[in-house]
Amino acid sequence: MLAIWRGSEWQVETVVESPAEDLGQSVSLKLDGIRDPHIAYSRVTSRSPLKGVITYVRGSSSP
């Protein structure tokens, strides 16, 4: 989930829904010049051998 402070309240957005065991430990957040969030994270696709994919999502800071 991503939460953005709007000056008087939080705007909360679900970025991805996935079982907890599928999400990796690597998460990266970057705000661009207009404060839009860019998030990259790893998702486990196989445990033996360990494999995964990197996923990228872009949000909007607009209400």
CHARMM internal coordinates of N, CA and C (Angstrom, degrees):
IC EDIT
DIST 1 N 1 CA 1.4441
DIST 1 CA 1 C 1.5278
ANGL 1 N 1 CA 1 C 108.65
DIST 1 C 2 N 1.3061
ANGL 1 CA 1 C 2 N 115.03
DIHE 1 N 1 CA 1 C 2 N 152.18
DIST 2 N 2 CA 1.4549
ANGL 1 C 2 N 2 CA 122.20
DIHE 1 CA 1 C 2 N 2 CA 178.80
DIST 2 CA 2 C 1.5192
ANGL 2 N 2 CA 2 C 107.72
DIHE 1 C 2 N 2 CA 2 C -124.67
DIST 2 C 3 N 1.3238
ANGL 2 CA 2 C 3 N 116.66
DIHE 2 N 2 CA 2 C 3 N 130.49
DIST 3 N 3 CA 1.4655
ANGL 2 C 3 N 3 CA 121.18
DIHE 2 CA 2 C 3 N 3 CA 178.47
DIST 3 CA 3 C 1.5266
ANGL 3 N 3 CA 3 C 109.18
DIHE 2 C 3 N 3 CA 3 C -118.33
DIST 3 C 4 N 1.3348
ANGL 3 CA 3 C 4 N 116.45
DIHE 3 N 3 CA 3 C 4 N 132.06
DIST 4 N 4 CA 1.4635
ANGL 3 C 4 N 4 CA 122.59
DIHE 3 CA 3 C 4 N 4 CA 179.56
DIST 4 CA 4 C 1.5248
ANGL 4 N 4 CA 4 C 107.89
DIHE 3 C 4 N 4 CA 4 C -122.51
DIST 4 C 5 N 1.3309
ANGL 4 CA 4 C 5 N 116.15
DIHE 4 N 4 CA 4 C 5 N 127.52
DIST 5 N 5 CA 1.4601
ANGL 4 C 5 N 5 CA 121.23
DIHE 4 CA 4 C 5 N 5 CA 178.81
DIST 5 CA 5 C 1.5229
ANGL 5 N 5 CA 5 C 109.17
DIHE 4 C 5 N 5 CA 5 C -77.25
DIST 5 C 6 N 1.3273
ANGL 5 CA 5 C 6 N 117.48
DIHE 5 N 5 CA 5 C 6 N 126.39
DIST 6 N 6 CA 1.4641
ANGL 5 C 6 N 6 CA 123.31
DIHE 5 CA 5 C 6 N 6 CA -177.70
DIST 6 CA 6 C 1.5275
ANGL 6 N 6 CA 6 C 112.41
DIHE 5 C 6 N 6 CA 6 C -103.40
DIST 6 C 7 N 1.3196
ANGL 6 CA 6 C 7 N 118.05
DIHE 6 N 6 CA 6 C 7 N 17.80
DIST 7 N 7 CA 1.4559
ANGL 6 C 7 N 7 CA 121.23
DIHE 6 CA 6 C 7 N 7 CA 178.13
DIST 7 CA 7 C 1.5081
ANGL 7 N 7 CA 7 C 113.25
DIHE 6 C 7 N 7 CA 7 C 94.78
DIST 7 C 8 N 1.3280
ANGL 7 CA 7 C 8 N 117.48
DIHE 7 N 7 CA 7 C 8 N -32.63
DIST 8 N 8 CA 1.4611
ANGL 7 C 8 N 8 CA 120.70
DIHE 7 CA 7 C 8 N 8 CA 177.74
DIST 8 CA 8 C 1.5210
ANGL 8 N 8 CA 8 C 112.28
DIHE 7 C 8 N 8 CA 8 C -135.34
DIST 8 C 9 N 1.3298
ANGL 8 CA 8 C 9 N 116.51
DIHE 8 N 8 CA 8 C 9 N -10.89
DIST 9 N 9 CA 1.4644
ANGL 8 C 9 N 9 CA 120.44
DIHE 8 CA 8 C 9 N 9 CA 178.74
DIST 9 CA 9 C 1.5236
ANGL 9 N 9 CA 9 C 110.07
DIHE 8 C 9 N 9 CA 9 C -158.03
DIST 9 C 10 N 1.3279
ANGL 9 CA 9 C 10 N 115.49
DIHE 9 N 9 CA 9 C 10 N 163.63
DIST 10 N 10 CA 1.4538
ANGL 9 C 10 N 10 CA 121.94
DIHE 9 CA 9 C 10 N 10 CA 177.34
DIST 10 CA 10 C 1.5221
ANGL 10 N 10 CA 10 C 109.96
DIHE 9 C 10 N 10 CA 10 C -92.14
DIST 10 C 11 N 1.3173
ANGL 10 CA 10 C 11 N 115.72
DIHE 10 N 10 CA 10 C 11 N 135.86
DIST 11 N 11 CA 1.4613
ANGL 10 C 11 N 11 CA 121.50
DIHE 10 CA 10 C 11 N 11 CA 169.71
DIST 11 CA 11 C 1.5253
ANGL 11 N 11 CA 11 C 105.63
DIHE 10 C 11 N 11 CA 11 C -100.50
DIST 11 C 12 N 1.3218
ANGL 11 CA 11 C 12 N 116.93
DIHE 11 N 11 CA 11 C 12 N 118.09
DIST 12 N 12 CA 1.4634
ANGL 11 C 12 N 12 CA 121.53
DIHE 11 CA 11 C 12 N 12 CA -177.14
DIST 12 CA 12 C 1.5200
ANGL 12 N 12 CA 12 C 108.92
DIHE 11 C 12 N 12 CA 12 C -109.53
DIST 12 C 13 N 1.3328
ANGL 12 CA 12 C 13 N 115.50
DIHE 12 N 12 CA 12 C 13 N 130.20
DIST 13 N 13 CA 1.4590
ANGL 12 C 13 N 13 CA 121.99
DIHE 12 CA 12 C 13 N 13 CA -177.19
DIST 13 CA 13 C 1.5242
ANGL 13 N 13 CA 13 C 109.28
DIHE 12 C 13 N 13 CA 13 C -128.30
DIST 13 C 14 N 1.3161
ANGL 13 CA 13 C 14 N 117.02
DIHE 13 N 13 CA 13 C 14 N 133.19
DIST 14 N 14 CA 1.4647
ANGL 13 C 14 N 14 CA 120.71
DIHE 13 CA 13 C 14 N 14 CA 173.61
DIST 14 CA 14 C 1.5227
ANGL 14 N 14 CA 14 C 107.68
DIHE 13 C 14 N 14 CA 14 C -80.61
DIST 14 C 15 N 1.3195
ANGL 14 CA 14 C 15 N 116.66
DIHE 14 N 14 CA 14 C 15 N 120.03
DIST 15 N 15 CA 1.4647
ANGL 14 C 15 N 15 CA 121.95
DIHE 14 CA 14 C 15 N 15 CA -178.72
DIST 15 CA 15 C 1.5200
ANGL 15 N 15 CA 15 C 110.37
DIHE 14 C 15 N 15 CA 15 C -84.72
DIST 15 C 16 N 1.3295
ANGL 15 CA 15 C 16 N 115.89
DIHE 15 N 15 CA 15 C 16 N -44.27
DIST 16 N 16 CA 1.4653
ANGL 15 C 16 N 16 CA 120.22
DIHE 15 CA 15 C 16 N 16 CA -179.51
DIST 16 CA 16 C 1.5235
ANGL 16 N 16 CA 16 C 108.57
DIHE 15 C 16 N 16 CA 16 C -151.10
DIST 16 C 17 N 1.3117
ANGL 16 CA 16 C 17 N 115.30
DIHE 16 N 16 CA 16 C 17 N 142.43
DIST 17 N 17 CA 1.4551
ANGL 16 C 17 N 17 CA 120.79
DIHE 16 CA 16 C 17 N 17 CA 173.20
DIST 17 CA 17 C 1.5193
ANGL 17 N 17 CA 17 C 107.39
DIHE 16 C 17 N 17 CA 17 C -112.06
DIST 17 C 18 N 1.3249
ANGL 17 CA 17 C 18 N 115.57
DIHE 17 N 17 CA 17 C 18 N 125.96
DIST 18 N 18 CA 1.4475
ANGL 17 C 18 N 18 CA 120.96
DIHE 17 CA 17 C 18 N 18 CA -177.44
DIST 18 CA 18 C 1.5164
ANGL 18 N 18 CA 18 C 108.26
DIHE 17 C 18 N 18 CA 18 C -161.59
DIST 18 C 19 N 1.3392
ANGL 18 CA 18 C 19 N 117.43
DIHE 18 N 18 CA 18 C 19 N 148.59
DIST 19 N 19 CA 1.4625
ANGL 18 C 19 N 19 CA 118.13
DIHE 18 CA 18 C 19 N 19 CA 173.57
DIST 19 CA 19 C 1.5253
ANGL 19 N 19 CA 19 C 110.02
DIHE 18 C 19 N 19 CA 19 C -57.66
DIST 19 C 20 N 1.3140
ANGL 19 CA 19 C 20 N 116.96
DIHE 19 N 19 CA 19 C 20 N 140.59
DIST 20 N 20 CA 1.4685
ANGL 19 C 20 N 20 CA 121.31
DIHE 19 CA 19 C 20 N 20 CA -175.81
DIST 20 CA 20 C 1.5163
ANGL 20 N 20 CA 20 C 112.31
DIHE 19 C 20 N 20 CA 20 C -55.09
DIST 20 C 21 N 1.3248
ANGL 20 CA 20 C 21 N 118.37
DIHE 20 N 20 CA 20 C 21 N -34.43
DIST 21 N 21 CA 1.4650
ANGL 20 C 21 N 21 CA 120.53
DIHE 20 CA 20 C 21 N 21 CA -177.21
DIST 21 CA 21 C 1.5208
ANGL 21 N 21 CA 21 C 112.55
DIHE 20 C 21 N 21 CA 21 C -70.50
DIST 21 C 22 N 1.3391
ANGL 21 CA 21 C 22 N 118.54
DIHE 21 N 21 CA 21 C 22 N -14.85
DIST 22 N 22 CA 1.4663
ANGL 21 C 22 N 22 CA 121.52
DIHE 21 CA 21 C 22 N 22 CA 179.09
DIST 22 CA 22 C 1.5235
ANGL 22 N 22 CA 22 C 112.88
DIHE 21 C 22 N 22 CA 22 C -86.06
DIST 22 C 23 N 1.3291
ANGL 22 CA 22 C 23 N 117.31
DIHE 22 N 22 CA 22 C 23 N -21.31
DIST 23 N 23 CA 1.4581
ANGL 22 C 23 N 23 CA 119.69
DIHE 22 CA 22 C 23 N 23 CA -175.97
DIST 23 CA 23 C 1.5170
ANGL 23 N 23 CA 23 C 110.55
DIHE 22 C 23 N 23 CA 23 C -83.73
DIST 23 C 24 N 1.3146
ANGL 23 CA 23 C 24 N 115.50
DIHE 23 N 23 CA 23 C 24 N 138.25
DIST 24 N 24 CA 1.4530
ANGL 23 C 24 N 24 CA 121.11
DIHE 23 CA 23 C 24 N 24 CA 178.96
DIST 24 CA 24 C 1.5173
ANGL 24 N 24 CA 24 C 111.71
DIHE 23 C 24 N 24 CA 24 C -82.03
DIST 24 C 25 N 1.3145
ANGL 24 CA 24 C 25 N 115.40
DIHE 24 N 24 CA 24 C 25 N -177.39
DIST 25 N 25 CA 1.4526
ANGL 24 C 25 N 25 CA 120.37
DIHE 24 CA 24 C 25 N 25 CA -178.73
DIST 25 CA 25 C 1.5212
ANGL 25 N 25 CA 25 C 112.41
DIHE 24 C 25 N 25 CA 25 C -93.91
DIST 25 C 26 N 1.3118
ANGL 25 CA 25 C 26 N 117.47
DIHE 25 N 25 CA 25 C 26 N -9.12
DIST 26 N 26 CA 1.4632
ANGL 25 C 26 N 26 CA 121.00
DIHE 25 CA 25 C 26 N 26 CA -177.06
DIST 26 CA 26 C 1.5197
ANGL 26 N 26 CA 26 C 110.39
DIHE 25 C 26 N 26 CA 26 C -96.34
DIST 26 C 27 N 1.3187
ANGL 26 CA 26 C 27 N 115.99
DIHE 26 N 26 CA 26 C 27 N 113.94
DIST 27 N 27 CA 1.4591
ANGL 26 C 27 N 27 CA 121.71
DIHE 26 CA 26 C 27 N 27 CA 176.53
DIST 27 CA 27 C 1.5196
ANGL 27 N 27 CA 27 C 107.64
DIHE 26 C 27 N 27 CA 27 C -131.14
DIST 27 C 28 N 1.3276
ANGL 27 CA 27 C 28 N 116.43
DIHE 27 N 27 CA 27 C 28 N 135.24
DIST 28 N 28 CA 1.4525
ANGL 27 C 28 N 28 CA 121.23
DIHE 27 CA 27 C 28 N 28 CA -179.90
DIST 28 CA 28 C 1.5253
ANGL 28 N 28 CA 28 C 109.13
DIHE 27 C 28 N 28 CA 28 C -128.65
DIST 28 C 29 N 1.3271
ANGL 28 CA 28 C 29 N 116.56
DIHE 28 N 28 CA 28 C 29 N 133.75
DIST 29 N 29 CA 1.4596
ANGL 28 C 29 N 29 CA 122.33
DIHE 28 CA 28 C 29 N 29 CA 178.52
DIST 29 CA 29 C 1.5181
ANGL 29 N 29 CA 29 C 109.08
DIHE 28 C 29 N 29 CA 29 C -124.13
DIST 29 C 30 N 1.3307
ANGL 29 CA 29 C 30 N 116.21
DIHE 29 N 29 CA 29 C 30 N 133.06
DIST 30 N 30 CA 1.4646
ANGL 29 C 30 N 30 CA 121.89
DIHE 29 CA 29 C 30 N 30 CA 177.28
DIST 30 CA 30 C 1.5155
ANGL 30 N 30 CA 30 C 108.23
DIHE 29 C 30 N 30 CA 30 C -137.43
DIST 30 C 31 N 1.3293
ANGL 30 CA 30 C 31 N 116.89
DIHE 30 N 30 CA 30 C 31 N 132.55
DIST 31 N 31 CA 1.4601
ANGL 30 C 31 N 31 CA 121.31
DIHE 30 CA 30 C 31 N 31 CA 173.39
DIST 31 CA 31 C 1.5199
ANGL 31 N 31 CA 31 C 107.72
DIHE 30 C 31 N 31 CA 31 C -98.20
DIST 31 C 32 N 1.3236
ANGL 31 CA 31 C 32 N 117.39
DIHE 31 N 31 CA 31 C 32 N 130.67
DIST 32 N 32 CA 1.4646
ANGL 31 C 32 N 32 CA 119.70
DIHE 31 CA 31 C 32 N 32 CA -179.73
DIST 32 CA 32 C 1.5260
ANGL 32 N 32 CA 32 C 110.87
DIHE 31 C 32 N 32 CA 32 C -85.09
DIST 32 C 33 N 1.3127
ANGL 32 CA 32 C 33 N 117.55
DIHE 32 N 32 CA 32 C 33 N -170.41
DIST 33 N 33 CA 1.4598
ANGL 32 C 33 N 33 CA 122.54
DIHE 32 CA 32 C 33 N 33 CA -175.31
DIST 33 CA 33 C 1.5179
ANGL 33 N 33 CA 33 C 114.97
DIHE 32 C 33 N 33 CA 33 C -62.07
DIST 33 C 34 N 1.3248
ANGL 33 CA 33 C 34 N 117.20
DIHE 33 N 33 CA 33 C 34 N -24.78
DIST 34 N 34 CA 1.4648
ANGL 33 C 34 N 34 CA 119.89
DIHE 33 CA 33 C 34 N 34 CA 177.45
DIST 34 CA 34 C 1.5367
ANGL 34 N 34 CA 34 C 110.96
DIHE 33 C 34 N 34 CA 34 C -106.46
DIST 34 C 35 N 1.3082
ANGL 34 CA 34 C 35 N 115.09
DIHE 34 N 34 CA 34 C 35 N 17.88
DIST 35 N 35 CA 1.4729
ANGL 34 C 35 N 35 CA 124.74
DIHE 34 CA 34 C 35 N 35 CA 175.13
DIST 35 CA 35 C 1.5266
ANGL 35 N 35 CA 35 C 113.88
DIHE 34 C 35 N 35 CA 35 C 67.51
DIST 35 C 36 N 1.3388
ANGL 35 CA 35 C 36 N 117.40
DIHE 35 N 35 CA 35 C 36 N 22.44
DIST 36 N 36 CA 1.4599
ANGL 35 C 36 N 36 CA 120.03
DIHE 35 CA 35 C 36 N 36 CA 171.12
DIST 36 CA 36 C 1.5240
ANGL 36 N 36 CA 36 C 108.70
DIHE 35 C 36 N 36 CA 36 C -77.49
DIST 36 C 37 N 1.3276
ANGL 36 CA 36 C 37 N 117.47
DIHE 36 N 36 CA 36 C 37 N 135.75
DIST 37 N 37 CA 1.4629
ANGL 36 C 37 N 37 CA 120.12
DIHE 36 CA 36 C 37 N 37 CA -178.97
DIST 37 CA 37 C 1.5282
ANGL 37 N 37 CA 37 C 112.04
DIHE 36 C 37 N 37 CA 37 C -82.50
DIST 37 C 38 N 1.3171
ANGL 37 CA 37 C 38 N 115.54
DIHE 37 N 37 CA 37 C 38 N 139.65
DIST 38 N 38 CA 1.4640
ANGL 37 C 38 N 38 CA 124.13
DIHE 37 CA 37 C 38 N 38 CA 173.90
DIST 38 CA 38 C 1.5192
ANGL 38 N 38 CA 38 C 105.90
DIHE 37 C 38 N 38 CA 38 C -121.63
DIST 38 C 39 N 1.3354
ANGL 38 CA 38 C 39 N 117.34
DIHE 38 N 38 CA 38 C 39 N 125.12
DIST 39 N 39 CA 1.4541
ANGL 38 C 39 N 39 CA 121.63
DIHE 38 CA 38 C 39 N 39 CA -175.41
DIST 39 CA 39 C 1.5219
ANGL 39 N 39 CA 39 C 109.33
DIHE 38 C 39 N 39 CA 39 C -126.57
DIST 39 C 40 N 1.3164
ANGL 39 CA 39 C 40 N 116.16
DIHE 39 N 39 CA 39 C 40 N 132.55
DIST 40 N 40 CA 1.4626
ANGL 39 C 40 N 40 CA 122.34
DIHE 39 CA 39 C 40 N 40 CA 173.37
DIST 40 CA 40 C 1.5279
ANGL 40 N 40 CA 40 C 106.88
DIHE 39 C 40 N 40 CA 40 C -122.60
DIST 40 C 41 N 1.3280
ANGL 40 CA 40 C 41 N 116.05
DIHE 40 N 40 CA 40 C 41 N 139.90
DIST 41 N 41 CA 1.4578
ANGL 40 C 41 N 41 CA 120.13
DIHE 40 CA 40 C 41 N 41 CA 179.85
DIST 41 CA 41 C 1.5263
ANGL 41 N 41 CA 41 C 109.06
DIHE 40 C 41 N 41 CA 41 C -150.62
DIST 41 C 42 N 1.3234
ANGL 41 CA 41 C 42 N 115.76
DIHE 41 N 41 CA 41 C 42 N 161.00
DIST 42 N 42 CA 1.4545
ANGL 41 C 42 N 42 CA 120.32
DIHE 41 CA 41 C 42 N 42 CA 177.81
DIST 42 CA 42 C 1.5213
ANGL 42 N 42 CA 42 C 109.53
DIHE 41 C 42 N 42 CA 42 C -101.32
DIST 42 C 43 N 1.3207
ANGL 42 CA 42 C 43 N 115.04
DIHE 42 N 42 CA 42 C 43 N 146.83
DIST 43 N 43 CA 1.4657
ANGL 42 C 43 N 43 CA 121.67
DIHE 42 CA 42 C 43 N 43 CA 177.67
DIST 43 CA 43 C 1.5262
ANGL 43 N 43 CA 43 C 108.08
DIHE 42 C 43 N 43 CA 43 C -129.09
DIST 43 C 44 N 1.3274
ANGL 43 CA 43 C 44 N 116.87
DIHE 43 N 43 CA 43 C 44 N 127.29
DIST 44 N 44 CA 1.4624
ANGL 43 C 44 N 44 CA 122.31
DIHE 43 CA 43 C 44 N 44 CA -178.76
DIST 44 CA 44 C 1.5237
ANGL 44 N 44 CA 44 C 108.78
DIHE 43 C 44 N 44 CA 44 C -75.51
DIST 44 C 45 N 1.3509
ANGL 44 CA 44 C 45 N 116.42
DIHE 44 N 44 CA 44 C 45 N 128.95
DIST 45 N 45 CA 1.4621
ANGL 44 C 45 N 45 CA 121.02
DIHE 44 CA 44 C 45 N 45 CA 176.95
DIST 45 CA 45 C 1.5217
ANGL 45 N 45 CA 45 C 111.99
DIHE 44 C 45 N 45 CA 45 C -108.85
DIST 45 C 46 N 1.3365
ANGL 45 CA 45 C 46 N 117.19
DIHE 45 N 45 CA 45 C 46 N -19.56
DIST 46 N 46 CA 1.4629
ANGL 45 C 46 N 46 CA 121.85
DIHE 45 CA 45 C 46 N 46 CA 179.22
DIST 46 CA 46 C 1.5222
ANGL 46 N 46 CA 46 C 108.60
DIHE 45 C 46 N 46 CA 46 C -153.72
DIST 46 C 47 N 1.3150
ANGL 46 CA 46 C 47 N 116.32
DIHE 46 N 46 CA 46 C 47 N 138.43
DIST 47 N 47 CA 1.4674
ANGL 46 C 47 N 47 CA 120.55
DIHE 46 CA 46 C 47 N 47 CA -179.65
DIST 47 CA 47 C 1.5265
ANGL 47 N 47 CA 47 C 112.13
DIHE 46 C 47 N 47 CA 47 C -94.55
DIST 47 C 48 N 1.3196
ANGL 47 CA 47 C 48 N 117.99
DIHE 47 N 47 CA 47 C 48 N -26.42
DIST 48 N 48 CA 1.4612
ANGL 47 C 48 N 48 CA 119.91
DIHE 47 CA 47 C 48 N 48 CA -177.56
DIST 48 CA 48 C 1.5202
ANGL 48 N 48 CA 48 C 109.16
DIHE 47 C 48 N 48 CA 48 C -141.77
DIST 48 C 49 N 1.3185
ANGL 48 CA 48 C 49 N 118.84
DIHE 48 N 48 CA 48 C 49 N 101.19
DIST 49 N 49 CA 1.4611
ANGL 48 C 49 N 49 CA 126.91
DIHE 48 CA 48 C 49 N 49 CA -4.61
DIST 49 CA 49 C 1.5268
ANGL 49 N 49 CA 49 C 110.37
DIHE 48 C 49 N 49 CA 49 C -73.06
DIST 49 C 50 N 1.3112
ANGL 49 CA 49 C 50 N 115.18
DIHE 49 N 49 CA 49 C 50 N 157.75
DIST 50 N 50 CA 1.4556
ANGL 49 C 50 N 50 CA 121.18
DIHE 49 CA 49 C 50 N 50 CA -178.52
DIST 50 CA 50 C 1.5273
ANGL 50 N 50 CA 50 C 110.32
DIHE 49 C 50 N 50 CA 50 C -66.96
DIST 50 C 51 N 1.3213
ANGL 50 CA 50 C 51 N 116.13
DIHE 50 N 50 CA 50 C 51 N 121.35
DIST 51 N 51 CA 1.4639
ANGL 50 C 51 N 51 CA 122.59
DIHE 50 CA 50 C 51 N 51 CA 178.52
DIST 51 CA 51 C 1.5156
ANGL 51 N 51 CA 51 C 108.00
DIHE 50 C 51 N 51 CA 51 C -138.90
DIST 51 C 52 N 1.3142
ANGL 51 CA 51 C 52 N 116.11
DIHE 51 N 51 CA 51 C 52 N 157.63
DIST 52 N 52 CA 1.4532
ANGL 51 C 52 N 52 CA 119.81
DIHE 51 CA 51 C 52 N 52 CA 178.52
DIST 52 CA 52 C 1.5070
ANGL 52 N 52 CA 52 C 111.67
DIHE 51 C 52 N 52 CA 52 C -164.27
DIST 52 C 53 N 1.3161
ANGL 52 CA 52 C 53 N 114.49
DIHE 52 N 52 CA 52 C 53 N 179.18
DIST 53 N 53 CA 1.4599
ANGL 52 C 53 N 53 CA 121.25
DIHE 52 CA 52 C 53 N 53 CA 177.72
DIST 53 CA 53 C 1.5170
ANGL 53 N 53 CA 53 C 108.26
DIHE 52 C 53 N 53 CA 53 C -131.67
DIST 53 C 54 N 1.3122
ANGL 53 CA 53 C 54 N 115.20
DIHE 53 N 53 CA 53 C 54 N 149.75
DIST 54 N 54 CA 1.4576
ANGL 53 C 54 N 54 CA 121.52
DIHE 53 CA 53 C 54 N 54 CA 174.50
DIST 54 CA 54 C 1.5258
ANGL 54 N 54 CA 54 C 106.96
DIHE 53 C 54 N 54 CA 54 C -95.75
DIST 54 C 55 N 1.3264
ANGL 54 CA 54 C 55 N 116.58
DIHE 54 N 54 CA 54 C 55 N 131.21
DIST 55 N 55 CA 1.4562
ANGL 54 C 55 N 55 CA 121.57
DIHE 54 CA 54 C 55 N 55 CA -178.53
DIST 55 CA 55 C 1.5242
ANGL 55 N 55 CA 55 C 108.92
DIHE 54 C 55 N 55 CA 55 C -119.50
DIST 55 C 56 N 1.3211
ANGL 55 CA 55 C 56 N 115.81
DIHE 55 N 55 CA 55 C 56 N 142.82
DIST 56 N 56 CA 1.4634
ANGL 55 C 56 N 56 CA 122.46
DIHE 55 CA 55 C 56 N 56 CA -179.68
DIST 56 CA 56 C 1.5314
ANGL 56 N 56 CA 56 C 108.42
DIHE 55 C 56 N 56 CA 56 C -122.36
DIST 56 C 57 N 1.3348
ANGL 56 CA 56 C 57 N 116.09
DIHE 56 N 56 CA 56 C 57 N 133.75
DIST 57 N 57 CA 1.4550
ANGL 56 C 57 N 57 CA 121.08
DIHE 56 CA 56 C 57 N 57 CA 174.02
DIST 57 CA 57 C 1.5302
ANGL 57 N 57 CA 57 C 108.57
DIHE 56 C 57 N 57 CA 57 C -132.86
DIST 57 C 58 N 1.3205
ANGL 57 CA 57 C 58 N 114.96
DIHE 57 N 57 CA 57 C 58 N 148.96
DIST 58 N 58 CA 1.4606
ANGL 57 C 58 N 58 CA 120.66
DIHE 57 CA 57 C 58 N 58 CA 177.86
DIST 58 CA 58 C 1.5100
ANGL 58 N 58 CA 58 C 108.31
DIHE 57 C 58 N 58 CA 58 C -122.55
DIST 58 C 59 N 1.3100
ANGL 58 CA 58 C 59 N 116.60
DIHE 58 N 58 CA 58 C 59 N 130.73
DIST 59 N 59 CA 1.4484
ANGL 58 C 59 N 59 CA 121.36
DIHE 58 CA 58 C 59 N 59 CA 178.22
DIST 59 CA 59 C 1.5117
ANGL 59 N 59 CA 59 C 110.31
DIHE 58 C 59 N 59 CA 59 C -104.13
DIST 59 C 60 N 1.3078
ANGL 59 CA 59 C 60 N 115.47
DIHE 59 N 59 CA 59 C 60 N -174.79
DIST 60 N 60 CA 1.4539
ANGL 59 C 60 N 60 CA 121.72
DIHE 59 CA 59 C 60 N 60 CA 177.90
DIST 60 CA 60 C 1.5145
ANGL 60 N 60 CA 60 C 108.92
DIHE 59 C 60 N 60 CA 60 C -130.09
DIST 60 C 61 N 1.3094
ANGL 60 CA 60 C 61 N 116.34
DIHE 60 N 60 CA 60 C 61 N 134.47
DIST 61 N 61 CA 1.4499
ANGL 60 C 61 N 61 CA 120.06
DIHE 60 CA 60 C 61 N 61 CA 178.53
DIST 61 CA 61 C 1.5234
ANGL 61 N 61 CA 61 C 111.32
DIHE 60 C 61 N 61 CA 61 C -82.43
DIST 61 C 62 N 1.3324
ANGL 61 CA 61 C 62 N 117.29
DIHE 61 N 61 CA 61 C 62 N -5.44
DIST 62 N 62 CA 1.4700
ANGL 61 C 62 N 62 CA 121.21
DIHE 61 CA 61 C 62 N 62 CA 178.11
DIST 62 CA 62 C 1.5153
ANGL 62 N 62 CA 62 C 109.67
DIHE 61 C 62 N 62 CA 62 C -72.82
DIST 62 C 63 N 1.3445
ANGL 62 CA 62 C 63 N 116.48
DIHE 62 N 62 CA 62 C 63 N 140.89
DIST 63 N 63 CA 1.4753
ANGL 62 C 63 N 63 CA 118.85
DIHE 62 CA 62 C 63 N 63 CA 178.91
DIST 63 CA 63 C 1.5144
ANGL 63 N 63 CA 63 C 113.00
DIHE 62 C 63 N 63 CA 63 C -66.49
END
COOR INIT
IC SEED 1 N 1 CA 1 C
IC BUILD
